[in-house]
Amino acid sequence: MIGDVRGLARRPTGAGAGAPMKSSTVLVTGGAGYIGSHMILALRDAGRPVVVLDDLSTGLAEAVPAGVPLVRGCVGDADLVTSIARTYRVSAIVHFAGSIVVPDSVADPLAYYLNNTVRSRELIGAAVAAGVRNFVFSSTAAVYGEASSEPLGEDAPLTPVSPYGASKLMTERMLADAGAAYGLRYAVLRYFNVAGADPLGRAGQSGARATHLIKLAAQAAVGLRWGLDCFGDDYPTRDGTCVRDYVHVSDLVQAHMLALQHLDEGGENLVANCGYGRGASVREVIDAVKRASGVDFPVRPAARRAGDPAALVADPSRIREILGWVAQHDDLDSIVASALAWERRLGEAREPAFAAAMEHA
């Protein structure tokens, strides 16, 4: 059961489920979503207490492992966040919740500024009020806009070309100001294109609306959609299609775990890219999925999407140097293989929520 947020009723987690935690806890916003659900697994594997806050507008309650408290509510509800922080003795927040579709942000920018910026401001304010020490923020390479260099370092110009990127950049600046004024310790991870699924098959991308290229291509390969649109073939790249630095979700989550450890140990506030330092084009991704699946699904040329830069590739030097991050799944074929395995698993799943999600993907 997911309870009413005002009473902090929660999904039962066994004896004493309603009592405050005896040790410090990590609050994961958006924990019922794609990346957040992987983060919960990593925290549990490490033995860290965790509580999830998610409004379930895009996430699925079934993605949160049994035994993990799930509070249904909005990250912009400062009173709720403060109550969660005090009830569970939250020492750190990992903030994944937000809207992420670039073309949607162009079509409805005010919705993105509300969900990604205004509500993040309330979350940060509640963290400060409740005495939460550490804050890890899920940012994006979209803060850079059109790449001024390749690969992109953290000191590259910040000139987002979409409201999505701008909304995330505003939150980065709020964290920097909150850190200076109130002593909130923070790590900002600007990650590039996350993809793939948990290698053990425990989690993957299961939301009702797929937008990520590898997810869409994998769905086409297993027969869940007719094929794939290729948005733009006239970009100034090696084959005319957009180039992105694809990072496996498990590697990305490990970066968040290292960021938490860094802050716990008194490390300095941090802004770091999270990518592999090499890019793959849309056509190269499609070819990789076709090769791995053995399925030659249709690909239809389509117009460019608003707000899509031609190329975004990370310089990961800082995250490697400061956090000691070492990628474990850093090749496109490995990412694609895990994504395909997850799609096949979803196709066999009997859970009604997952089945319904796939029907509308």
C-alpha positions as CSV (number, residue, x, y, z in Angstrom):
1,M,0.0,0.0,0.0
2,I,1.1,3.5,-0.7
3,G,-0.3,5.8,1.9
4,D,-1.5,9.4,2.1
5,V,1.4,11.7,2.0
6,R,0.2,14.0,4.7
7,G,0.1,11.3,7.4
8,L,3.4,9.9,6.1
9,A,1.6,6.6,5.7
10,R,3.9,4.3,3.8
11,R,4.0,0.9,2.2
12,P,4.4,-1.5,5.1
13,T,8.0,-2.8,5.4
14,G,7.7,-5.2,8.3
15,A,7.7,-4.9,12.0
16,G,8.2,-1.3,13.2
17,A,7.6,0.1,9.7
18,G,6.1,3.3,11.1
19,A,9.0,4.1,13.5
20,P,11.8,6.5,12.6
21,M,15.0,5.0,11.3
22,K,17.7,4.5,13.9
23,S,20.5,5.3,11.4
24,S,20.9,8.0,8.8
25,T,18.9,7.4,5.6
26,V,19.2,8.5,2.0
27,L,16.1,10.0,0.5
28,V,15.8,9.3,-3.3
29,T,13.4,11.5,-5.2
30,G,12.1,9.9,-8.3
31,G,13.0,6.5,-6.9
32,A,10.2,4.8,-8.8
33,G,11.7,5.9,-12.1
34,Y,14.4,4.4,-14.4
35,I,17.6,5.7,-12.8
36,G,16.2,6.0,-9.3
37,S,15.1,2.4,-9.1
38,H,18.7,1.4,-10.0
39,M,20.0,3.7,-7.3
40,I,17.8,2.1,-4.7
41,L,19.3,-1.3,-5.6
42,A,22.8,0.1,-5.2
43,L,22.0,1.6,-1.8
44,R,20.5,-1.6,-0.6
45,D,23.4,-3.6,-1.9
46,A,25.6,-1.3,0.1
47,G,23.5,-1.7,3.3
48,R,22.3,1.9,3.4
49,P,18.8,2.7,4.6
50,V,16.7,4.4,1.9
51,V,13.3,6.0,1.5
52,V,11.7,7.0,-1.8
53,L,9.6,10.1,-2.6
54,D,7.8,9.9,-6.0
55,D,4.6,11.3,-7.3
56,L,4.3,8.3,-9.7
57,S,3.4,10.5,-12.6
58,T,5.9,8.6,-14.7
59,G,7.4,6.1,-12.3
60,L,6.0,2.8,-11.3
61,A,5.5,1.7,-7.7
62,E,6.4,-1.8,-8.7
63,A,9.9,-0.6,-9.6
64,V,10.6,0.1,-5.9
65,P,11.8,-3.1,-4.3
66,A,9.7,-4.6,-1.5
67,G,10.7,-3.4,1.9
68,V,11.7,0.1,0.7
69,P,9.4,2.8,2.1
70,L,7.7,4.7,-0.7
71,V,6.0,8.0,0.0
72,R,3.7,9.2,-2.9
73,G,4.0,13.0,-3.1
74,C,5.6,15.9,-4.8
75,V,9.2,17.0,-4.2
76,G,7.9,20.6,-4.2
77,D,5.9,19.9,-1.0
78,A,8.4,21.4,1.5
79,D,6.3,20.3,4.5
80,L,6.2,16.8,3.3
81,V,10.0,16.7,2.5
82,T,10.8,18.1,6.0
83,S,8.5,15.5,7.6
84,I,10.2,12.7,5.7
85,A,13.7,14.0,6.6
86,R,12.8,14.1,10.3
87,T,10.9,10.8,10.4
88,Y,13.6,8.8,8.7
89,R,16.6,10.8,9.9
90,V,17.7,11.6,6.4
91,S,21.3,12.6,6.0
92,A,21.5,12.9,2.2
93,I,19.1,13.5,-0.7
94,V,19.7,12.1,-4.2
95,H,17.5,14.1,-6.5
96,F,16.4,12.4,-9.7
97,A,12.8,13.6,-9.9
98,G,12.0,15.8,-12.8
99,S,10.9,16.2,-16.4
100,I,13.4,15.1,-19.0
101,V,12.0,15.2,-22.6
102,V,13.8,18.0,-24.5
103,P,11.1,18.6,-27.2
104,D,8.4,18.7,-24.5
105,S,10.4,21.4,-22.7
106,V,10.4,23.5,-25.9
107,A,6.6,23.0,-26.4
108,D,5.8,23.7,-22.7
109,P,8.7,25.5,-21.1
110,L,6.8,26.8,-18.1
111,A,5.8,23.3,-17.1
112,Y,9.5,22.4,-17.1
113,Y,10.5,25.5,-15.0
114,L,7.8,24.6,-12.5
115,N,8.7,20.9,-12.2
116,N,12.5,21.1,-12.5
117,T,13.3,24.4,-11.0
118,V,10.6,25.7,-8.7
119,R,10.0,22.3,-7.1
120,S,13.7,21.8,-6.8
121,R,14.0,25.1,-5.0
122,E,11.4,23.9,-2.5
123,L,13.2,20.6,-2.1
124,I,16.5,22.3,-1.4
125,G,14.9,24.7,1.0
126,A,13.3,21.8,2.9
127,A,16.7,20.0,3.0
128,V,18.3,23.1,4.6
129,A,15.4,23.5,7.1
130,A,15.6,19.9,8.1
131,G,19.4,19.9,8.5
132,V,20.1,17.4,5.7
133,R,23.8,17.6,5.2
134,N,24.4,16.3,1.7
135,F,22.7,16.7,-1.6
136,V,23.4,14.9,-4.9
137,F,21.7,16.3,-8.0
138,S,20.9,14.6,-11.2
139,S,21.9,17.2,-13.8
140,T,22.5,16.9,-17.5
141,A,24.8,17.6,-20.4
142,A,22.0,19.7,-21.8
143,V,23.3,22.6,-19.7
144,Y,26.1,23.0,-22.2
145,G,23.9,23.5,-25.3
146,E,25.8,23.2,-28.6
147,A,29.2,21.8,-27.8
148,S,31.9,24.4,-27.9
149,S,34.5,21.6,-27.9
150,E,34.7,17.8,-27.9
151,P,34.9,16.3,-25.5
152,L,33.2,18.7,-23.1
153,G,34.9,19.7,-19.8
154,E,33.0,21.1,-16.9
155,D,34.4,24.6,-17.6
156,A,32.9,24.7,-21.1
157,P,30.4,27.5,-21.7
158,L,26.9,26.9,-20.1
159,T,24.5,27.9,-22.9
160,P,21.6,25.5,-22.9
161,V,19.5,25.5,-26.1
162,S,16.3,24.0,-24.5
163,P,14.2,24.9,-21.4
164,Y,15.1,21.5,-20.1
165,G,18.8,22.3,-20.0
166,A,18.0,25.8,-18.6
167,S,15.8,24.4,-15.9
168,K,18.6,22.1,-14.7
169,L,21.2,24.8,-14.8
170,M,19.1,27.0,-12.6
171,T,18.9,24.2,-10.0
172,E,22.7,23.9,-10.2
173,R,23.1,27.6,-9.4
174,M,20.6,27.3,-6.5
175,L,22.7,24.5,-5.0
176,A,25.9,26.6,-5.3
177,D,24.2,29.5,-3.6
178,A,22.7,27.3,-0.9
179,G,26.1,25.8,-0.3
180,A,27.7,29.2,0.1
181,A,24.9,30.6,2.3
182,Y,23.8,27.7,4.4
183,G,26.6,25.1,4.3
184,L,24.7,22.5,2.3
185,R,27.2,20.1,0.8
186,Y,26.4,19.1,-2.8
187,A,27.6,17.1,-5.8
188,V,26.2,17.9,-9.2
189,L,26.5,15.1,-11.8
190,R,26.1,16.2,-15.4
191,Y,25.4,13.0,-17.2
192,F,25.1,12.4,-20.8
193,N,22.8,9.7,-22.3
194,V,22.0,7.0,-19.8
195,A,20.9,3.6,-21.2
196,G,20.9,-0.1,-20.5
197,A,19.6,-2.1,-17.5
198,D,20.8,-3.8,-14.4
199,P,23.0,-6.7,-15.4
200,L,21.3,-9.0,-12.9
201,G,17.9,-8.2,-14.5
202,R,16.5,-6.6,-11.4
203,A,15.6,-3.2,-12.9
204,G,15.4,-1.4,-16.2
205,Q,13.5,1.3,-18.0
206,S,9.8,0.5,-17.6
207,G,7.9,3.8,-17.8
208,A,4.8,4.2,-19.9
209,R,6.4,6.7,-22.3
210,A,9.7,5.7,-23.9
211,T,11.9,8.5,-25.3
212,H,15.5,7.2,-25.1
213,L,17.0,6.0,-28.3
214,I,18.3,2.7,-27.1
215,K,15.1,1.9,-25.3
216,L,13.1,2.7,-28.4
217,A,15.4,0.7,-30.7
218,A,15.2,-2.3,-28.3
219,Q,11.5,-2.2,-28.3
220,A,11.5,-2.2,-32.1
221,A,13.8,-5.2,-32.1
222,V,11.6,-7.3,-29.9
223,G,8.4,-6.3,-31.8
224,L,6.9,-3.9,-29.4
225,R,6.8,-1.0,-31.9
226,W,6.7,-0.8,-35.7
227,G,10.2,0.6,-36.0
228,L,12.1,3.8,-35.3
229,D,12.1,7.4,-36.4
230,C,15.6,8.9,-37.0
231,F,15.3,12.6,-36.2
232,G,17.6,14.5,-38.5
233,D,20.3,13.3,-40.9
234,D,21.9,16.6,-41.8
235,Y,23.8,17.4,-38.6
236,P,27.5,18.3,-38.8
237,T,28.6,14.9,-37.6
238,R,30.3,11.9,-39.2
239,D,27.1,10.4,-40.6
240,G,24.7,13.3,-40.3
241,T,22.9,12.0,-37.2
242,C,23.3,13.2,-33.6
243,V,26.2,11.9,-31.6
244,R,25.8,11.2,-27.9
245,D,28.0,9.8,-25.1
246,Y,25.9,6.7,-23.9
247,V,26.6,5.7,-20.3
248,H,25.3,2.5,-18.7
249,V,22.8,3.1,-15.9
250,S,24.8,0.9,-13.5
251,D,28.0,2.9,-14.1
252,L,26.0,6.1,-13.6
253,V,24.5,4.9,-10.3
254,Q,28.0,3.9,-9.1
255,A,29.0,7.5,-9.8
256,H,26.2,8.6,-7.5
257,M,27.3,6.2,-4.8
258,L,30.9,7.6,-5.0
259,A,29.5,11.1,-4.8
260,L,27.6,10.3,-1.6
261,Q,30.8,8.7,-0.2
262,H,32.8,11.8,-1.2
263,L,30.4,14.1,0.7
264,D,30.1,11.8,3.7
265,E,33.9,11.9,4.0
266,G,34.1,15.7,3.9
267,G,35.0,16.1,0.3
268,E,34.5,19.5,-1.4
269,N,31.4,20.4,-3.3
270,L,31.6,19.0,-6.8
271,V,30.4,19.5,-10.3
272,A,31.4,16.6,-12.6
273,N,30.5,15.1,-16.0
274,C,29.5,11.5,-16.1
275,G,30.2,9.9,-19.5
276,Y,32.7,7.7,-21.1
277,G,34.5,10.3,-23.3
278,R,33.4,8.9,-26.6
279,G,30.2,9.2,-28.6
280,A,28.0,7.1,-30.9
281,S,25.8,8.4,-33.6
282,V,22.1,7.6,-33.9
283,R,22.9,5.4,-36.9
284,E,25.6,3.6,-35.0
285,V,23.2,2.9,-32.1
286,I,20.6,1.5,-34.5
287,D,23.2,-0.7,-36.2
288,A,24.3,-2.0,-32.8
289,V,20.8,-2.9,-31.8
290,K,20.1,-4.6,-35.1
291,R,23.4,-6.5,-34.8
292,A,22.7,-7.7,-31.3
293,S,19.1,-8.7,-31.9
294,G,19.4,-10.1,-35.4
295,V,16.3,-8.0,-36.3
296,D,16.4,-5.5,-39.2
297,F,13.5,-3.3,-38.0
298,P,12.4,-0.4,-40.1
299,V,13.9,3.1,-39.7
300,R,12.1,6.1,-41.0
301,P,13.8,9.5,-41.6
302,A,12.2,12.4,-39.7
303,A,12.8,16.1,-39.2
304,R,15.1,17.3,-36.5
305,R,13.7,17.7,-33.0
306,A,13.7,21.1,-31.5
307,G,16.4,21.6,-28.9
308,D,18.7,18.7,-29.9
309,P,22.4,19.7,-30.1
310,A,24.4,17.9,-32.8
311,A,26.9,16.3,-30.5
312,L,27.5,15.9,-26.8
313,V,30.5,13.9,-25.5
314,A,31.9,14.1,-22.0
315,D,35.4,14.8,-20.7
316,P,35.3,12.4,-17.7
317,S,38.7,13.4,-16.3
318,R,37.3,15.2,-13.2
319,I,35.0,12.4,-12.0
320,R,37.8,9.8,-12.5
321,E,40.3,11.9,-10.6
322,I,38.2,13.1,-7.7
323,L,35.8,10.2,-7.2
324,G,37.9,7.4,-8.6
325,W,35.1,6.4,-10.9
326,V,35.9,3.5,-13.1
327,A,33.4,2.4,-15.6
328,Q,32.5,-1.3,-15.8
329,H,30.1,-1.4,-18.8
330,D,31.7,1.1,-21.1
331,D,31.0,-0.2,-24.5
332,L,28.0,0.2,-26.7
333,D,27.4,-3.5,-27.3
334,S,27.3,-4.2,-23.5
335,I,24.7,-1.4,-23.0
336,V,22.6,-2.6,-25.9
337,A,22.7,-6.2,-24.7
338,S,21.4,-5.3,-21.3
339,A,18.7,-3.1,-22.8
340,L,17.5,-6.0,-25.0
341,A,17.6,-8.4,-22.2
342,W,15.3,-6.1,-20.1
343,E,12.9,-5.7,-23.0
344,R,12.6,-9.4,-23.3
345,R,12.1,-9.7,-19.6
346,L,9.3,-7.1,-19.7
347,G,7.7,-9.1,-22.5
348,E,7.5,-12.1,-20.3
349,A,6.5,-10.2,-17.2
350,R,3.1,-11.0,-15.6
351,E,2.8,-7.9,-13.4
352,P,-0.2,-5.9,-14.6
353,A,1.5,-2.6,-14.1
354,F,4.4,-3.5,-16.3
355,A,2.2,-5.1,-18.9
356,A,0.0,-2.0,-19.1
357,A,3.1,0.2,-19.4
358,M,4.4,-1.8,-22.3
359,E,1.0,-1.7,-24.1
360,H,1.2,2.1,-24.1
361,A,4.9,2.5,-24.7
